[in-house]
Amino acid sequence: MGIDVDPDWWKSLFDDVYLVTDARSVCDEDLTRREVDVVCELLPLKKEDRILDLCGGQGRHSLELHGRGYGGCTVLDYSDALLDCGKTAAAARGWEMNFVRGDATDTGLPAESFDHVLILGNSLGYLPGVADDVRIMKEARRLLRPGGWVLVDVTDGSVMRRKFNPNAWHEIEGDIVVCRERELGDNCIRAREVVLSKKRGLVRDRTYAIRTYGPDGLAGLMKEGGFADVSIRRGFSSREVEGDYGFMDHRIMTTARKRPA
């Protein structure tokens, strides 16, 4: 039997449990620094630029950018739990940062209010159809000033399919065990995640599905969203040692530009 997935899975999966199960990817400051190094390499960032961290979770990339002197960061995400985590981290540093709850397809933010839009950490492909991803790209374009840049960081779907591993598990601090069963679909991967505590028993049993893109598909998506000057960098990994880190391995870093007025 195939893995059955609620199309709205993304509305509730990203919570405090996620920050534990995916901590080795999304709570590792060294990894975040290496990822932001590449962001700064690929985009013509200036200290005064306005930057939107779209689907930015707890704002780990924006926090790192703020610490480097880029003070104009706004983090938008759907998850209250992740946004609260980011707000707490910013307050602990005495930083004033903007955290906004919203839908990436229709943010409600003013048009042409940002110099750069970042979609990092494989935060694309959660919604049911490709048309939904096109809507996200069009919204990113609407939010950019003329001549502004978008950067999209996703797993390389062609490599992911070639190295597909149907079962994976890892242990966290001697108590939590995360088990994932995966299956390949048409341009997507469906997964069942079971999280167990050796002390408390079952913590979570959830399913999710993520659409994957190869370089050509991603470039086509960005062009359909109205972007020009699409440039693709393959083979990025923020880790020094290979392993099964789900969708955080073998990534594509893609930049594109909104045409100047």
Contacts in CASP RR format, 6 or more apart in sequence:
PFRMAT RR
TARGET T0000
AUTHOR 0000-0000-0000
METHOD contacts of the structure
MODEL  1
MGIDVDPDWWKSLFDDVYLVTDARSVCDEDLTRREVDVVCELLPLKKEDR
ILDLCGGQGRHSLELHGRGYGGCTVLDYSDALLDCGKTAAAARGWEMNFV
RGDATDTGLPAESFDHVLILGNSLGYLPGVADDVRIMKEARRLLRPGGWV
LVDVTDGSVMRRKFNPNAWHEIEGDIVVCRERELGDNCIRAREVVLSKKR
GLVRDRTYAIRTYGPDGLAGLMKEGGFADVSIRRGFSSREVEGDYGFMDH
RIMTTARKRPA
2 183 0 8 1.000
2 190 0 8 1.000
3 181 0 8 1.000
3 183 0 8 1.000
3 190 0 8 1.000
3 191 0 8 1.000
3 192 0 8 1.000
3 207 0 8 1.000
3 209 0 8 1.000
4 207 0 8 1.000
5 190 0 8 1.000
5 207 0 8 1.000
5 208 0 8 1.000
5 209 0 8 1.000
6 207 0 8 1.000
7 127 0 8 1.000
7 128 0 8 1.000
9 126 0 8 1.000
9 206 0 8 1.000
9 207 0 8 1.000
9 208 0 8 1.000
9 209 0 8 1.000
10 78 0 8 1.000
10 126 0 8 1.000
10 127 0 8 1.000
10 208 0 8 1.000
11 78 0 8 1.000
13 206 0 8 1.000
13 208 0 8 1.000
14 57 0 8 1.000
14 77 0 8 1.000
14 78 0 8 1.000
14 79 0 8 1.000
14 81 0 8 1.000
14 82 0 8 1.000
15 79 0 8 1.000
15 81 0 8 1.000
15 82 0 8 1.000
16 81 0 8 1.000
17 195 0 8 1.000
17 203 0 8 1.000
17 204 0 8 1.000
18 26 0 8 1.000
18 82 0 8 1.000
19 26 0 8 1.000
19 27 0 8 1.000
19 58 0 8 1.000
19 81 0 8 1.000
19 82 0 8 1.000
19 85 0 8 1.000
20 172 0 8 1.000
20 176 0 8 1.000
20 195 0 8 1.000
21 172 0 8 1.000
21 176 0 8 1.000
21 178 0 8 1.000
21 193 0 8 1.000
21 195 0 8 1.000
21 204 0 8 1.000
23 172 0 8 1.000
24 170 0 8 1.000
24 172 0 8 1.000
24 245 0 8 1.000
25 31 0 8 1.000
25 245 0 8 1.000
25 248 0 8 1.000
26 57 0 8 1.000
26 58 0 8 1.000
26 60 0 8 1.000
26 121 0 8 1.000
27 60 0 8 1.000
29 60 0 8 1.000
29 64 0 8 1.000
31 238 0 8 1.000
31 239 0 8 1.000
32 60 0 8 1.000
32 61 0 8 1.000
32 64 0 8 1.000
32 238 0 8 1.000
33 64 0 8 1.000
34 238 0 8 1.000
35 61 0 8 1.000
35 120 0 8 1.000
35 121 0 8 1.000
35 153 0 8 1.000
35 238 0 8 1.000
36 61 0 8 1.000
36 64 0 8 1.000
36 65 0 8 1.000
36 68 0 8 1.000
38 236 0 8 1.000
38 238 0 8 1.000
38 253 0 8 1.000
39 45 0 8 1.000
39 61 0 8 1.000
39 65 0 8 1.000
39 118 0 8 1.000
39 120 0 8 1.000
39 151 0 8 1.000
40 68 0 8 1.000
42 151 0 8 1.000
42 233 0 8 1.000
42 253 0 8 1.000
42 255 0 8 1.000
43 116 0 8 1.000
43 149 0 8 1.000
43 151 0 8 1.000
43 255 0 8 1.000
44 149 0 8 1.000
45 51 0 8 1.000
45 70 0 8 1.000
45 116 0 8 1.000
46 115 0 8 1.000
47 69 0 8 1.000
47 70 0 8 1.000
47 71 0 8 1.000
48 72 0 8 1.000
49 70 0 8 1.000
49 72 0 8 1.000
49 115 0 8 1.000
49 116 0 8 1.000
50 72 0 8 1.000
50 74 0 8 1.000
50 113 0 8 1.000
50 114 0 8 1.000
50 115 0 8 1.000
50 116 0 8 1.000
51 62 0 8 1.000
51 65 0 8 1.000
51 70 0 8 1.000
51 72 0 8 1.000
51 73 0 8 1.000
51 74 0 8 1.000
51 114 0 8 1.000
51 115 0 8 1.000
51 116 0 8 1.000
51 117 0 8 1.000
51 118 0 8 1.000
52 73 0 8 1.000
52 74 0 8 1.000
52 76 0 8 1.000
52 109 0 8 1.000
52 113 0 8 1.000
52 114 0 8 1.000
52 116 0 8 1.000
52 117 0 8 1.000
52 118 0 8 1.000
52 140 0 8 1.000
52 143 0 8 1.000
53 59 0 8 1.000
53 61 0 8 1.000
53 62 0 8 1.000
53 73 0 8 1.000
53 74 0 8 1.000
53 75 0 8 1.000
53 76 0 8 1.000
53 118 0 8 1.000
53 120 0 8 1.000
54 76 0 8 1.000
54 104 0 8 1.000
54 107 0 8 1.000
54 117 0 8 1.000
54 118 0 8 1.000
54 119 0 8 1.000
54 123 0 8 1.000
54 136 0 8 1.000
54 140 0 8 1.000
55 76 0 8 1.000
55 77 0 8 1.000
55 78 0 8 1.000
55 104 0 8 1.000
55 119 0 8 1.000
55 123 0 8 1.000
55 124 0 8 1.000
56 62 0 8 1.000
56 75 0 8 1.000
56 76 0 8 1.000
56 77 0 8 1.000
56 82 0 8 1.000
56 118 0 8 1.000
56 120 0 8 1.000
56 123 0 8 1.000
57 75 0 8 1.000
57 77 0 8 1.000
57 79 0 8 1.000
57 82 0 8 1.000
57 83 0 8 1.000
57 86 0 8 1.000
57 123 0 8 1.000
58 75 0 8 1.000
58 77 0 8 1.000
58 82 0 8 1.000
58 83 0 8 1.000
58 85 0 8 1.000
58 86 0 8 1.000
58 89 0 8 1.000
59 75 0 8 1.000
59 77 0 8 1.000
59 82 0 8 1.000
59 86 0 8 1.000
59 89 0 8 1.000
59 99 0 8 1.000
61 118 0 8 1.000
61 120 0 8 1.000
62 73 0 8 1.000
62 74 0 8 1.000
62 75 0 8 1.000
62 97 0 8 1.000
63 86 0 8 1.000
63 89 0 8 1.000
63 90 0 8 1.000
63 93 0 8 1.000
63 95 0 8 1.000
63 97 0 8 1.000
65 71 0 8 1.000
65 73 0 8 1.000
66 72 0 8 1.000
66 73 0 8 1.000
66 90 0 8 1.000
66 95 0 8 1.000
66 97 0 8 1.000
67 95 0 8 1.000
71 97 0 8 1.000
72 98 0 8 1.000
73 97 0 8 1.000
73 98 0 8 1.000
74 97 0 8 1.000
74 98 0 8 1.000
74 99 0 8 1.000
74 100 0 8 1.000
74 109 0 8 1.000
74 114 0 8 1.000
75 83 0 8 1.000
75 86 0 8 1.000
75 97 0 8 1.000
75 98 0 8 1.000
75 99 0 8 1.000
75 100 0 8 1.000
76 100 0 8 1.000
76 101 0 8 1.000
76 102 0 8 1.000
76 104 0 8 1.000
76 107 0 8 1.000
76 109 0 8 1.000
77 83 0 8 1.000
77 99 0 8 1.000
77 100 0 8 1.000
77 101 0 8 1.000
77 102 0 8 1.000
78 101 0 8 1.000
78 102 0 8 1.000
78 103 0 8 1.000
78 104 0 8 1.000
79 101 0 8 1.000
80 101 0 8 1.000
83 99 0 8 1.000
83 100 0 8 1.000
83 101 0 8 1.000
86 97 0 8 1.000
86 99 0 8 1.000
87 97 0 8 1.000
87 99 0 8 1.000
90 96 0 8 1.000
90 97 0 8 1.000
90 99 0 8 1.000
100 107 0 8 1.000
100 109 0 8 1.000
102 108 0 8 1.000
104 119 0 8 1.000
104 136 0 8 1.000
104 139 0 8 1.000
105 127 0 8 1.000
105 132 0 8 1.000
105 135 0 8 1.000
105 136 0 8 1.000
105 139 0 8 1.000
106 135 0 8 1.000
106 139 0 8 1.000
107 139 0 8 1.000
107 143 0 8 1.000
109 143 0 8 1.000
110 143 0 8 1.000
111 142 0 8 1.000
111 143 0 8 1.000
112 142 0 8 1.000
112 143 0 8 1.000
112 144 0 8 1.000
112 145 0 8 1.000
112 146 0 8 1.000
113 143 0 8 1.000
113 145 0 8 1.000
114 143 0 8 1.000
114 144 0 8 1.000
114 145 0 8 1.000
114 148 0 8 1.000
115 144 0 8 1.000
115 145 0 8 1.000
115 148 0 8 1.000
115 149 0 8 1.000
116 144 0 8 1.000
116 148 0 8 1.000
116 149 0 8 1.000
116 150 0 8 1.000
116 151 0 8 1.000
117 140 0 8 1.000
117 143 0 8 1.000
117 144 0 8 1.000
117 149 0 8 1.000
117 150 0 8 1.000
117 151 0 8 1.000
118 150 0 8 1.000
118 151 0 8 1.000
118 153 0 8 1.000
119 136 0 8 1.000
119 140 0 8 1.000
119 150 0 8 1.000
119 151 0 8 1.000
119 152 0 8 1.000
119 153 0 8 1.000
120 151 0 8 1.000
120 153 0 8 1.000
121 153 0 8 1.000
121 154 0 8 1.000
121 248 0 8 1.000
121 251 0 8 1.000
122 153 0 8 1.000
122 154 0 8 1.000
122 155 0 8 1.000
122 210 0 8 1.000
122 247 0 8 1.000
122 248 0 8 1.000
122 251 0 8 1.000
123 154 0 8 1.000
124 133 0 8 1.000
124 136 0 8 1.000
124 152 0 8 1.000
124 154 0 8 1.000
124 211 0 8 1.000
124 213 0 8 1.000
125 132 0 8 1.000
125 133 0 8 1.000
125 154 0 8 1.000
125 210 0 8 1.000
125 211 0 8 1.000
125 212 0 8 1.000
125 213 0 8 1.000
126 208 0 8 1.000
126 210 0 8 1.000
126 211 0 8 1.000
127 133 0 8 1.000
127 136 0 8 1.000
129 211 0 8 1.000
130 211 0 8 1.000
130 221 0 8 1.000
133 211 0 8 1.000
133 221 0 8 1.000
134 221 0 8 1.000
134 224 0 8 1.000
134 225 0 8 1.000
137 150 0 8 1.000
137 221 0 8 1.000
137 222 0 8 1.000
137 224 0 8 1.000
137 225 0 8 1.000
137 226 0 8 1.000
137 227 0 8 1.000
138 225 0 8 1.000
138 226 0 8 1.000
140 150 0 8 1.000
141 150 0 8 1.000
141 225 0 8 1.000
141 226 0 8 1.000
141 227 0 8 1.000
141 258 0 8 1.000
144 150 0 8 1.000
144 258 0 8 1.000
145 258 0 8 1.000
146 258 0 8 1.000
146 259 0 8 1.000
146 260 0 8 1.000
146 261 0 8 1.000
147 257 0 8 1.000
147 258 0 8 1.000
147 259 0 8 1.000
147 260 0 8 1.000
147 261 0 8 1.000
148 257 0 8 1.000
148 258 0 8 1.000
149 255 0 8 1.000
149 256 0 8 1.000
149 257 0 8 1.000
149 258 0 8 1.000
150 222 0 8 1.000
150 227 0 8 1.000
150 255 0 8 1.000
150 256 0 8 1.000
150 257 0 8 1.000
150 258 0 8 1.000
151 253 0 8 1.000
151 254 0 8 1.000
151 255 0 8 1.000
152 218 0 8 1.000
152 222 0 8 1.000
152 252 0 8 1.000
152 253 0 8 1.000
152 254 0 8 1.000
152 255 0 8 1.000
152 256 0 8 1.000
153 236 0 8 1.000
153 251 0 8 1.000
153 252 0 8 1.000
153 253 0 8 1.000
153 254 0 8 1.000
154 212 0 8 1.000
154 213 0 8 1.000
154 218 0 8 1.000
154 247 0 8 1.000
154 251 0 8 1.000
154 252 0 8 1.000
154 254 0 8 1.000
155 212 0 8 1.000
155 246 0 8 1.000
155 247 0 8 1.000
155 248 0 8 1.000
155 249 0 8 1.000
155 250 0 8 1.000
155 251 0 8 1.000
155 252 0 8 1.000
156 214 0 8 1.000
156 215 0 8 1.000
156 234 0 8 1.000
156 235 0 8 1.000
156 250 0 8 1.000
156 251 0 8 1.000
156 252 0 8 1.000
157 212 0 8 1.000
157 213 0 8 1.000
157 214 0 8 1.000
157 250 0 8 1.000
158 214 0 8 1.000
158 215 0 8 1.000
159 235 0 8 1.000
159 249 0 8 1.000
159 250 0 8 1.000
160 189 0 8 1.000
160 212 0 8 1.000
160 247 0 8 1.000
160 249 0 8 1.000
160 250 0 8 1.000
161 184 0 8 1.000
161 212 0 8 1.000
163 249 0 8 1.000
163 250 0 8 1.000
164 182 0 8 1.000
164 184 0 8 1.000
164 189 0 8 1.000
165 182 0 8 1.000
165 244 0 8 1.000
166 181 0 8 1.000
166 182 0 8 1.000
166 183 0 8 1.000
167 179 0 8 1.000
167 180 0 8 1.000
167 181 0 8 1.000
167 182 0 8 1.000
168 179 0 8 1.000
168 180 0 8 1.000
168 182 0 8 1.000
168 244 0 8 1.000
168 246 0 8 1.000
169 177 0 8 1.000
169 178 0 8 1.000
169 179 0 8 1.000
169 180 0 8 1.000
170 177 0 8 1.000
170 178 0 8 1.000
170 244 0 8 1.000
171 177 0 8 1.000
171 178 0 8 1.000
172 178 0 8 1.000
174 198 0 8 1.000
175 197 0 8 1.000
175 198 0 8 1.000
175 199 0 8 1.000
176 195 0 8 1.000
176 196 0 8 1.000
176 197 0 8 1.000
176 198 0 8 1.000
176 203 0 8 1.000
177 195 0 8 1.000
177 196 0 8 1.000
177 197 0 8 1.000
177 198 0 8 1.000
178 193 0 8 1.000
178 194 0 8 1.000
178 195 0 8 1.000
179 193 0 8 1.000
179 194 0 8 1.000
179 195 0 8 1.000
179 196 0 8 1.000
180 191 0 8 1.000
180 192 0 8 1.000
180 193 0 8 1.000
180 194 0 8 1.000
180 246 0 8 1.000
181 191 0 8 1.000
181 192 0 8 1.000
181 194 0 8 1.000
182 189 0 8 1.000
182 190 0 8 1.000
182 191 0 8 1.000
182 192 0 8 1.000
183 189 0 8 1.000
183 190 0 8 1.000
183 191 0 8 1.000
187 211 0 8 1.000
187 212 0 8 1.000
187 213 0 8 1.000
188 209 0 8 1.000
188 210 0 8 1.000
188 211 0 8 1.000
188 212 0 8 1.000
189 209 0 8 1.000
189 210 0 8 1.000
189 212 0 8 1.000
189 247 0 8 1.000
190 207 0 8 1.000
190 208 0 8 1.000
190 209 0 8 1.000
191 207 0 8 1.000
191 208 0 8 1.000
191 209 0 8 1.000
191 210 0 8 1.000
192 205 0 8 1.000
192 206 0 8 1.000
192 207 0 8 1.000
193 204 0 8 1.000
193 205 0 8 1.000
193 206 0 8 1.000
193 207 0 8 1.000
193 208 0 8 1.000
194 202 0 8 1.000
194 204 0 8 1.000
194 205 0 8 1.000
195 202 0 8 1.000
195 203 0 8 1.000
195 204 0 8 1.000
195 205 0 8 1.000
196 202 0 8 1.000
196 203 0 8 1.000
197 203 0 8 1.000
210 247 0 8 1.000
213 221 0 8 1.000
213 252 0 8 1.000
214 252 0 8 1.000
215 232 0 8 1.000
215 234 0 8 1.000
215 252 0 8 1.000
215 254 0 8 1.000
218 232 0 8 1.000
218 252 0 8 1.000
218 254 0 8 1.000
219 230 0 8 1.000
219 232 0 8 1.000
219 254 0 8 1.000
220 230 0 8 1.000
222 230 0 8 1.000
222 254 0 8 1.000
222 256 0 8 1.000
223 230 0 8 1.000
223 256 0 8 1.000
226 258 0 8 1.000
227 256 0 8 1.000
227 257 0 8 1.000
227 258 0 8 1.000
228 256 0 8 1.000
228 257 0 8 1.000
228 258 0 8 1.000
228 259 0 8 1.000
229 255 0 8 1.000
229 256 0 8 1.000
229 257 0 8 1.000
230 254 0 8 1.000
230 255 0 8 1.000
230 256 0 8 1.000
231 254 0 8 1.000
231 255 0 8 1.000
231 256 0 8 1.000
232 252 0 8 1.000
232 253 0 8 1.000
232 254 0 8 1.000
233 252 0 8 1.000
233 253 0 8 1.000
233 254 0 8 1.000
234 252 0 8 1.000
235 250 0 8 1.000
235 251 0 8 1.000
235 252 0 8 1.000
236 250 0 8 1.000
236 251 0 8 1.000
236 252 0 8 1.000
236 253 0 8 1.000
237 249 0 8 1.000
237 250 0 8 1.000
237 251 0 8 1.000
238 248 0 8 1.000
239 245 0 8 1.000
239 248 0 8 1.000
239 249 0 8 1.000
242 249 0 8 1.000
243 249 0 8 1.000
END
